[in-house]
Structure formats: structure tokens, C-alpha cells
Amino acid sequence: MMQNLFKAILFYSIMISQSSNDVYYIRYFESDHNFKADLSMLSTDRRGKAHLAVSYDEFDHPVKIERVSASGVVLKREMLKYDRNGRLLERGEYTENWKYLSLIVYGEDEPWSREYRTWRYKVNEPMTFNDQQTHFTMEEDGIQISKIVFQTVDGQKYGQVELDYDYLGNLYEERWRDLPSARVIRRFKYKFEYIYNYIEPHMIVQIWEFGHDGQLISNVAVDMAPADQLYKTPPPRSHNTLDEADIIEREIKERRIMVPHGGIIPRTEWDVVILVTGERLLIDFVDVSDNGVQFRMDQEKDILTLPLHRVRSLTSRMGDVIYPKPIHLKRQ
């Protein structure tokens, strides 16, 4: 239940991190290799050539990287954020409208990774998570998160969280996977119900939590506070204080409704892949890359890979087309 507080904090962090650092000067580089080697080019030499335009702050830290085509079109935009000691905190790719496409948060104190490790590993686990990375993949709106991958400093992916949303934009399912096995070790199902029999409409969220072997751990319904009761501090509000977090936490601890019966436990749905031969397979989708579609079959331990040339389509359990990627999802 407490991971919902982490979501609120994370979303807030993403939104406030969009404010850019002051740019003091810009340098141009012919390639990534030259950028890493600090071999810049003259501004006049960039015309008609694909290049990188890198903006720096007053401390000589690169805060924005734009990849420009030979015709002058910006193909990719990245923003970097640092702490007071110059340590890199975030690196995000975004659109021209300041909507995030992806975000990397550095450090073992990132809330999602810390919560995942608390659940997954023992206190004396020999793995080290210093300077680890958390990779966020965003939905088209640039706010909702579709996937989170946790990675150690040496590039080892050790965990993944997948988030599915319904057609109203409400969170529908949350799956925690162990990597590299891709086994689901924790799962949440969410149901949002709007109640209109009060003077002010309110919402009840019912949450089912399942363990690593699929067993039901808890079933809780939370009566969410009306919008006009979220803030105990009247406007104007200052500082980075989330009053609604206190309300939600108090609702969870003091006013939660423990469902007295098992109710209808949401069934696990499957992702669907259709091969070029017309064969239809029910799978547990893990990832898609240039190598193909990675997935698991029911009762199978190993991760299987289908080459893309054998796949006609891949549809998620929520009905969203994963492959081939719809044209309207093309990055802008």
C-alpha cells in the first residue's frame, strides 16, 4: 500500500525536474565519441552535418543534449540534472513539448528501487546497489509510467515493474518481476469505483495484492479523500510539501476498509502474440527489442525469444498494441 505514496512523490519529482538549468554556453560535437573526448567543432562547421548541440551551466556541466540531423532537425532531446556537488541525478529524454519519453534516475536512494529491494532481498544480500540506475519508460502523455527497470552500476538488470492503465487512465495492474528470470514475484490489481450518493462524489480504490506464487496476500478498499479535503494548508502553498501524502497515509492506517470476504479475485490475463503463420499464443510478455519479443509461457521457467520477422502482432492484456507500434504513438 505504501508504494502509492512513492508514486505521488515520484510524479511530483518528475514534474518539478522539468524546469531547466540556466544555460551559460553551447558547444557542438560531431559525434558521441567526440563529445566524450571533449573534442568540439566550430559552430560554422556544423551546417549540413549531423551533430550534437550541448548546453552547459555555470559549473561546466552539460545540462541539455540535442541530436541534430544534417538538415537541422532535432531528432532527440535529453536533459541532465545534478546535485550541489555536481553528481548526476537524472537524465531524461523528452519531446519538444516537454513531455518525457524516458527518464534515468541515479543512486540507490531512488524510492521505487529501494521499495523493490526491501521486498526482494534479505538484509545481508551480497549484491551492491551503490550508484545504481532506475530506468523509467513513459506513456505517450509523458506523465504515466509504463515500465521501471532497476540496474546495478555494472549494467546488471535485477528487477522490473510494469504498470498497466485502463481506458480512463486509472492504474489497473502492477507487476514486479525478478530479473534475469523475469518471474513475477509480486502483483497488485486495482479497481477504481466512483460513488455519487454523497453531496460530494468520492472514489473508493480496491487493491488486491498477490505474492510470488500467485497467492492472495491482502484485499483492501480505501475511501479516497474528496479533492477539497486533500490540502490542510490553504493556498498559497510553498516548499516541496505534499499535503495529500499525509491524508492518504492516514486513510490507509486509520480508515481502511478490510473486506470481510474473499470477493471476486481478478483473474490473470495473458498477452497475445499472433505469428505470421496465423498461430495465436497466450504469453507473459517481458520485453521487445531488435532481437525479438521476449516472453514466458505458463509453467515455464525460461525466457523465450521470438524473432520479429515471425511476429505479426503483439497485444497486451489490456488490449494495447505493443508490436508493431501504432503510428499515432510515434515520437514527436
C-alpha positions in Angstrom: 0.0 0.0 0.0 2.8 2.4 0.8 4.1 2.3 -2.8 1.2 4.6 -3.7 2.9 7.3 -1.7 6.1 6.7 -3.6 4.1 7.1 -6.8 2.9 10.5 -5.8 6.3 11.6 -4.8 7.8 10.3 -8.0 5.3 12.0 -10.2 5.9 15.3 -8.3 9.7 14.8 -8.8 9.3 14.3 -12.5 7.2 17.4 -12.9 9.4 19.7 -11.0 12.5 18.3 -12.7 11.3 19.7 -16.0 12.5 23.2 -15.1 15.8 23.6 -16.9 19.1 24.8 -15.5 20.4 28.2 -16.7 22.4 27.8 -19.9 25.7 29.7 -20.0 27.1 28.5 -23.3 26.7 25.9 -26.1 29.3 23.7 -27.7 28.9 21.5 -30.8 30.3 18.0 -31.4 30.4 15.8 -34.5 29.6 12.5 -32.6 29.2 10.9 -29.2 32.8 9.8 -29.3 34.0 13.4 -29.8 31.6 14.6 -27.0 33.1 12.1 -24.6 36.6 13.0 -25.7 35.7 16.8 -25.3 36.6 17.4 -29.0 34.2 20.2 -30.1 33.7 21.7 -33.5 33.3 25.2 -34.7 29.7 26.4 -34.9 30.1 27.2 -38.6 31.3 23.6 -39.3 28.0 22.1 -38.1 26.0 23.3 -41.1 24.9 20.4 -43.3 26.3 17.9 -40.8 24.6 15.7 -38.2 25.9 16.8 -34.9 25.3 17.3 -31.1 24.4 20.6 -29.6 25.4 20.5 -25.9 24.3 23.3 -23.5 26.4 23.8 -20.3 25.6 25.5 -17.0 27.8 27.8 -14.9 29.7 24.9 -13.5 30.6 23.5 -16.9 28.1 20.6 -16.5 26.2 19.5 -19.7 22.6 20.1 -18.9 21.0 19.6 -22.3 22.0 17.5 -25.3 20.2 17.8 -28.7 21.0 15.5 -31.5 20.5 17.3 -34.8 20.3 15.9 -38.3 22.2 17.1 -41.3 19.1 19.1 -42.3 18.9 20.8 -39.0 16.0 18.8 -37.4 16.3 17.9 -33.7 16.0 14.1 -33.5 16.5 13.6 -29.8 16.5 15.9 -26.7 18.0 15.0 -23.4 18.1 16.9 -20.1 20.5 16.3 -17.3 20.2 17.3 -13.7 22.9 17.4 -10.9 23.1 17.8 -7.2 25.0 20.6 -5.4 28.2 18.5 -5.6 28.0 18.0 -9.3 26.8 14.4 -9.1 24.5 13.4 -11.9 20.9 12.7 -10.5 18.7 12.4 -13.6 18.9 12.1 -17.4 15.7 12.3 -19.3 14.7 12.2 -23.0 11.8 14.4 -23.8 9.7 15.8 -26.7 9.6 19.4 -27.9 6.5 19.9 -25.7 8.5 18.9 -22.5 6.8 15.5 -22.3 9.1 12.8 -21.0 9.8 9.8 -23.2 12.1 8.1 -20.7 14.0 9.0 -17.5 17.0 7.6 -15.7 17.4 8.3 -12.0 20.8 7.6 -10.5 21.5 6.4 -7.0 20.4 3.7 -4.5 18.0 6.1 -2.7 15.5 6.3 -5.6 12.2 5.3 -3.9 10.9 2.7 -6.3 14.2 0.7 -6.3 14.5 1.0 -2.5 11.0 -0.4 -2.1 11.7 -3.2 -4.6 14.9 -4.3 -2.8 13.2 -4.2 0.6 10.7 -6.8 -0.7 13.0 -8.9 -2.9 16.3 -9.2 -1.0 17.5 -10.0 2.5 19.4 -7.5 4.6 22.7 -9.4 4.2 22.3 -9.8 0.4 25.8 -9.7 -1.1 24.8 -7.6 -4.1 25.8 -3.9 -4.0 23.4 -1.2 -5.3 25.7 1.8 -4.9 25.3 4.2 -7.9 22.6 2.0 -9.3 20.2 3.3 -12.1 16.4 3.3 -12.3 15.1 3.5 -15.9 11.5 4.8 -16.3 9.6 4.4 -19.6 6.7 6.8 -20.1 3.3 6.5 -21.7 2.5 8.8 -24.6 1.2 11.5 -22.2 4.7 11.9 -20.8 3.4 11.5 -17.2 2.2 8.0 -16.6 4.9 5.4 -16.2 4.6 2.1 -18.1 7.8 0.3 -17.1 10.6 0.7 -14.5 13.8 -1.2 -14.7 16.4 -1.4 -11.9 20.1 -1.8 -12.9 23.3 -2.0 -11.0 26.3 0.2 -11.8 27.9 -2.6 -13.8 24.8 -2.9 -16.1 23.1 -5.9 -14.4 19.3 -5.6 -14.5 17.9 -7.1 -11.3 14.3 -6.1 -11.3 11.4 -4.6 -13.3 8.0 -3.1 -12.5 5.3 -3.0 -15.2 2.2 -0.7 -14.9 -1.0 -1.1 -16.9 -3.8 1.5 -17.1 -7.4 1.3 -18.1 -9.2 3.5 -20.7 -9.8 6.2 -18.1 -6.2 6.4 -17.2 -6.5 4.7 -13.8 -3.9 2.3 -12.7 -5.2 -1.3 -13.4 -2.3 -3.7 -12.6 1.2 -3.5 -11.3 3.6 -6.4 -11.7 7.0 -6.8 -10.1 9.5 -9.1 -11.9 12.7 -10.6 -10.8 15.5 -10.3 -13.4 17.0 -12.0 -15.2 14.5 -14.8 -14.6 11.5 -12.5 -15.4 9.4 -14.3 -12.8 6.6 -12.3 -11.3 7.3 -12.0 -7.6 4.6 -9.5 -6.6 1.4 -8.2 -8.2 -1.3 -5.7 -7.5 -4.7 -5.4 -9.1 -6.5 -2.0 -8.7 -10.2 -1.2 -9.1 -11.4 2.4 -9.0 -15.1 2.9 -8.2 -16.7 6.3 -8.2 -19.5 6.8 -5.6 -22.2 9.5 -6.2 -24.6 9.0 -3.3 -22.9 11.8 -1.3 -23.1 15.6 -1.6 -19.6 15.4 -2.9 -18.7 12.5 -5.2 -15.8 10.4 -3.9 -13.8 7.4 -5.0 -13.1 4.0 -3.5 -10.0 2.2 -4.6 -9.9 -1.6 -4.0 -6.5 -3.2 -4.1 -5.6 -6.9 -4.3 -2.0 -8.0 -3.5 -0.6 -11.3 -4.7 2.7 -12.9 -3.7 5.4 -14.7 -5.8 3.4 -17.9 -6.2 0.2 -16.1 -7.1 -1.4 -16.4 -3.6 -3.7 -13.6 -2.4 -1.9 -11.7 0.4 -4.3 -8.9 1.1 -7.6 -7.3 -0.2 -8.1 -3.7 0.9 -10.5 -0.9 -0.1 -9.5 2.7 0.6 -12.0 5.5 0.6 -10.1 8.4 -1.0 -10.5 11.9 0.4 -12.5 14.4 -1.6 -10.4 16.8 -3.7 -11.4 19.8 -1.4 -10.0 18.0 1.6 -6.6 17.0 0.3 -4.8 20.0 1.5 -4.6 21.0 5.1 -2.6 24.1 4.2 -4.7 26.7 2.4 -3.3 28.4 -0.8 -0.8 29.8 -1.4 1.4 26.8 -0.6 5.2 26.9 -0.7 8.1 24.5 -0.4 8.1 20.9 -1.7 5.4 19.7 0.7 2.8 17.1 -0.5 -0.1 17.6 2.0 -2.1 14.9 0.2 0.5 12.3 1.1 -0.3 12.7 4.8 -4.1 12.4 4.0 -3.5 9.2 2.0 -1.2 7.7 4.7 -3.8 8.4 7.4 -6.6 6.9 5.3 -4.5 3.8 4.9 -3.6 3.5 8.6 -6.8 4.6 10.3 -9.8 4.4 7.9 -9.0 1.5 5.7 -11.8 -1.0 5.0 -10.8 -4.6 5.3 -13.1 -6.6 3.0 -14.7 -9.4 5.2 -15.0 -11.8 2.3 -12.7 -13.0 -0.5 -14.8 -11.4 -3.2 -14.1 -11.9 -6.8 -10.3 -12.2 -7.2 -9.3 -10.7 -10.6 -8.0 -13.4 -12.9 -4.6 -13.1 -14.5 -5.0 -12.3 -18.2 -2.4 -13.0 -20.8 -0.7 -11.0 -23.5 -1.4 -12.3 -27.0 1.1 -12.8 -29.9 -0.1 -13.7 -33.4 2.6 -15.3 -35.6 2.9 -14.7 -39.3 1.6 -18.3 -39.7 -1.7 -17.2 -38.0 -1.0 -19.2 -34.8 -2.2 -17.5 -31.7 -0.2 -17.8 -28.4 -1.0 -16.7 -24.9 2.2 -15.4 -23.3 3.5 -13.4 -20.4 5.3 -10.5 -22.3 8.6 -9.3 -20.8 10.3 -7.0 -23.4 10.7 -6.3 -27.1 14.0 -5.3 -28.7 15.8 -5.7 -32.1 16.5 -9.3 -31.2 12.8 -10.1 -30.9 9.9 -10.5 -28.4 10.9 -11.9 -25.0 8.3 -13.7 -23.1 7.4 -16.6 -20.8 4.9 -19.4 -21.2 2.7 -20.7 -18.4 4.5 -23.1 -16.1 7.8 -22.5 -18.0 10.9 -21.1 -16.1 13.0 -19.9 -19.1 12.6 -16.7 -21.1 11.9 -17.4 -24.7 12.6 -15.1 -27.7 10.6 -14.8 -30.9 12.4 -13.1 -33.8 10.4 -10.1 -35.0 10.1 -11.5 -38.6 8.0 -14.3 -37.1 5.6 -12.0 -35.3 2.6 -10.4 -37.0 1.3 -8.6 -33.9 1.6 -8.4 -30.1 -1.2 -7.2 -27.9 -1.0 -6.6 -24.2 -3.5 -8.0 -21.7 -5.1 -4.5 -21.6 -5.7 -4.6 -25.4 -2.9 -2.2 -26.3 -0.9 -2.9 -29.4 2.8 -3.4 -28.4 4.1 -4.6 -31.8 4.0 -3.3 -34.5 4.0 0.1 -32.8 0.9 2.2 -33.8 1.6 5.2 -36.0 -0.1 7.6 -33.5 2.5 6.7 -30.9 5.3 7.9 -33.0 7.6 10.3 -31.0 7.2 13.9 -31.7 
